[in-house]
């Protein structure tokens, strides 16, 4: 009966589904004064909220629970331990659970699903296994580095569904303090990972979608003919012949650094005039067929002649890489050589990637169209090649001058 006062000793009983439950108004004093059973646990139920009770174990630990039926099954969910949870707070949570049950939601199943929900570390694991293998090895390695050094140390333990816009914005702001451009790349990776999480059914929305990126100023440095001459002289004079040959090959083909360093002899035709880059080695993940100039082919011929002079069992001959180090493995990087030759040539703040821009600028000056330049560089999107459109200004200006002079010319 509601409001009935029941002595505490009368509540000392085993709690089973078959036992008729006695109820009493659960208050803080009652919870404090409960005597633990000799073994197991027992539950005192509330007389107001059906199924709401306090459980006490033989060790004296007290916690609030809610018993309920859902789709014909009796279920029990633990609300929280006393005294961390007060009676008032536990009663309020029990009422919330009862409202969910009335609306067809099982609070225990919801709680278990939340506990089992994937974390950001698990998101990265699946991202790494299913998505990164589709990317170029250098790109995949860079993304793994972003996760390992930046994303996971700050967000790794969070459930994917718990990551908020504020979390993503704070991460972007943190990286932006020292590396604003890098912060944008990290943000792109984070946004892409959440797009995949949406596809996998882990979340409904992308918390990184509305983060404002830092302003970036695209830099395009083109070497002049005089600078190119000085660079070639510096490359010829430098003792590191393999790395210098790789740099010269980049300049003569406009290829990316990773493509050059990973080039294998079986990617070239017998005459060394056509280079077929496998899809796995290109940024666009498509096979790229590149005709080579006679001068670019000459770089390969010099490398081939050098290898032919070595013993048959030499690691360089056995490696299969065009630009291999002494142990036969492909060169990983040529930063030191680049720093030395660019300094010797007086190029100032010039990046190795600027050799690719220089190749494109020379093609423009020779009258090649943007589609042709895009095909040589392996661009899949016209807008990527469009960055070089302004280089046509000089030739267009000359053409405009010729037309203007012709129009204004008067008969003598």
PyMOL commands that set and color helices and strands:
alter all, ss='L'
color gray80, all
select helices_A, chain A and resi 8-11+28-33+87-102+107-116+120-130+132-134+137-155+160-162+165-176+180-199+225-237+241-253+257-261+265-267+279-281+294-308+315-319+335-344+354-365+370-377+382-408
alter helices_A, ss='H'
color red, helices_A
select strands_A, chain A and resi 23-24+41-46+52-57+62-70+73-82+274-277+288-291
alter strands_A, ss='S'
color yellow, strands_A
deselect
rebuild
show_as cartoon
